Amino acid sequence: CQVSTTLFHAVFRSGLQVVERNWHTSWIRLYGIAPTGLQGLDATIAPPYKDFRFKNTTGNWLLIKAIPDGKNLTFQLWGVDPHWNVAIGKPVITNVRPTSQTKIIEYSDAVPAGSPEVMVEHAQDGFDSSITRVVTDASGNVIDKWTATSSYQPAYNRYLRPKN
């Protein structure tokens, strides 16, 4: 999902048409880190049921360049400049659903016997988010207006312990 979210950010900021985008069940804070992250701007995949798809509406070819550096992955979109202006609004956060800080313990065969417990989820509130992007051509005509809407469930302080 980190890869799909990273590509989604590049597509979203470039003004390309988003065809399919799904959000995570719970918000992942790392996706909202400035300067490029916005609260509620992510893209999850779960083949074959959920995918991230976009359409090249530039009228020219498009090159997607992925650049890994051992720690980070950057996507660059290369092509003929369509002379678009992309305006991205701030996230509108509504319907905040508070979480609990209570520790939840689950026992799993996936954790080897004798191992310490492993934190698998951090507590954070659930919320709804909407972020609107407007793409205009060189004359100022709106060619695409799209709102990324998301609805995240609360997450909890969840730990796994070995069953035995």
C-alpha positions as CSV (number, residue, x, y, z in Angstrom):
1,C,0.0,0.0,0.0
2,Q,2.9,2.3,0.5
3,V,3.8,2.0,-3.2
4,S,0.1,2.6,-4.3
5,T,-0.2,5.6,-1.9
6,T,3.1,7.1,-3.2
7,L,2.0,6.7,-6.9
8,F,-1.4,8.1,-6.0
9,H,0.2,11.2,-4.5
10,A,2.1,11.8,-7.8
11,V,-1.0,11.3,-9.9
12,F,-3.2,13.4,-7.6
13,R,-0.8,16.3,-7.7
14,S,-0.2,16.1,-11.5
15,G,-3.9,16.5,-12.3
16,L,-4.4,13.1,-14.0
17,Q,-7.8,11.6,-13.8
18,V,-8.3,9.2,-10.9
19,V,-10.4,6.2,-12.1
20,E,-10.3,4.0,-8.9
21,R,-9.0,4.8,-5.5
22,N,-9.7,3.1,-2.2
23,W,-8.7,4.2,1.3
24,H,-7.4,2.1,4.2
25,T,-9.7,0.9,7.0
26,S,-7.8,2.9,9.5
27,W,-5.7,6.0,8.9
28,I,-1.9,5.5,8.7
29,R,-0.3,8.7,10.1
30,L,2.9,8.4,8.0
31,Y,0.8,9.2,4.9
32,G,-0.1,12.6,6.3
33,I,3.4,13.9,6.9
34,A,4.2,17.3,5.4
35,P,5.1,18.6,3.0
36,T,3.4,16.3,0.6
37,G,1.1,14.3,2.9
38,L,-2.4,15.4,3.6
39,Q,-4.7,13.8,6.3
40,G,-7.0,11.4,4.4
41,L,-4.9,11.1,1.2
42,D,-3.9,7.5,0.7
43,A,-4.6,4.6,-1.6
44,T,-4.9,1.0,-0.6
45,I,-4.9,-2.1,-2.9
46,A,-6.3,-5.6,-2.2
47,P,-6.1,-7.5,-5.5
48,P,-8.4,-8.5,-7.1
49,Y,-11.0,-6.5,-5.2
50,K,-9.4,-3.1,-4.7
51,D,-7.0,-1.3,-6.9
52,F,-5.6,2.1,-7.8
53,R,-6.2,3.1,-11.4
54,F,-5.8,6.4,-13.2
55,K,-6.2,7.6,-16.8
56,N,-3.7,9.6,-18.9
57,T,-5.8,12.5,-20.1
58,T,-2.9,14.6,-21.4
59,G,-3.3,13.4,-25.0
60,N,0.4,12.4,-25.1
61,W,2.6,9.5,-23.8
62,L,3.4,9.3,-20.1
63,L,6.4,7.7,-18.4
64,I,6.2,6.5,-14.8
65,K,9.6,6.5,-13.3
66,A,10.1,4.8,-9.9
67,I,13.3,5.8,-8.1
68,P,14.2,3.6,-5.0
69,D,17.2,4.7,-2.9
70,G,17.2,1.8,-0.4
71,K,15.0,3.7,2.1
72,N,12.5,5.7,0.1
73,L,10.6,5.3,-3.2
74,T,9.9,8.3,-5.4
75,F,7.6,8.4,-8.4
76,Q,8.1,10.8,-11.2
77,L,5.6,11.3,-14.0
78,W,7.2,12.4,-17.3
79,G,5.5,13.6,-20.4
80,V,4.5,16.6,-22.5
81,D,3.5,19.5,-20.2
82,P,-0.3,19.9,-20.6
83,H,-0.1,23.4,-19.0
84,W,-2.6,22.5,-16.3
85,N,-3.0,24.3,-13.0
86,V,-3.7,22.0,-10.2
87,A,-5.3,23.5,-7.1
88,I,-5.6,21.2,-4.0
89,G,-7.7,22.2,-1.1
90,K,-7.0,21.4,2.6
91,P,-8.5,18.3,4.1
92,V,-11.9,18.7,5.6
93,I,-12.1,16.4,8.6
94,T,-15.6,15.5,10.0
95,N,-17.3,12.8,12.0
96,V,-14.3,12.2,14.4
97,R,-14.8,8.8,16.2
98,P,-12.6,8.7,19.3
99,T,-10.5,5.6,20.0
100,S,-9.5,4.1,23.4
101,Q,-6.0,3.9,24.7
102,T,-6.8,0.5,26.3
103,K,-4.3,-2.2,25.5
104,I,-5.8,-5.1,23.5
105,I,-3.9,-8.4,23.7
106,E,-4.4,-11.1,21.1
107,Y,-2.7,-14.5,21.0
108,S,-1.4,-15.8,17.8
109,D,0.6,-18.8,16.4
110,A,2.3,-16.3,14.1
111,V,4.4,-15.1,17.1
112,P,7.1,-17.7,18.0
113,A,6.9,-19.1,21.6
114,G,9.0,-17.2,24.0
115,S,9.0,-14.0,21.9
116,P,7.9,-10.7,23.5
117,E,4.5,-9.3,22.5
118,V,4.5,-7.3,19.2
119,M,2.5,-4.1,18.7
120,V,0.6,-4.4,15.5
121,E,-1.7,-1.3,15.7
122,H,-1.5,2.1,17.3
123,A,-4.5,3.8,18.8
124,Q,-5.9,6.7,16.8
125,D,-9.2,8.3,16.2
126,G,-11.4,7.4,13.2
127,F,-12.7,10.2,11.0
128,D,-14.0,11.2,7.6
129,S,-12.0,13.2,5.2
130,S,-12.5,15.0,1.9
131,I,-9.9,16.8,-0.2
132,T,-10.9,18.5,-3.4
133,R,-8.6,19.0,-6.4
134,V,-9.5,21.3,-9.3
135,V,-7.6,21.0,-12.6
136,T,-7.8,23.9,-15.0
137,D,-6.3,24.3,-18.5
138,A,-4.1,27.2,-19.6
139,S,-7.2,29.4,-20.2
140,G,-8.6,28.7,-16.7
141,N,-11.4,26.3,-17.8
142,V,-12.1,23.5,-15.3
143,I,-11.1,20.2,-17.0
144,D,-11.4,18.0,-13.8
145,K,-12.8,18.5,-10.4
146,W,-12.4,15.5,-8.1
147,T,-12.8,15.0,-4.3
148,A,-10.9,12.2,-2.5
149,T,-13.3,11.1,0.2
150,S,-12.3,8.6,2.9
151,S,-13.9,7.2,6.0
152,Y,-11.5,5.7,8.6
153,Q,-12.4,3.5,11.5
154,P,-10.7,4.0,14.9
155,A,-7.6,2.0,15.5
156,Y,-6.5,0.6,18.9
157,N,-3.3,-0.3,20.8
158,R,-3.3,-3.9,19.6
159,Y,-0.6,-6.4,20.6
160,L,0.1,-10.0,19.6
161,R,1.5,-12.5,22.0
162,P,2.6,-16.1,21.4
163,K,-0.2,-18.7,21.9
164,N,2.1,-21.1,23.8
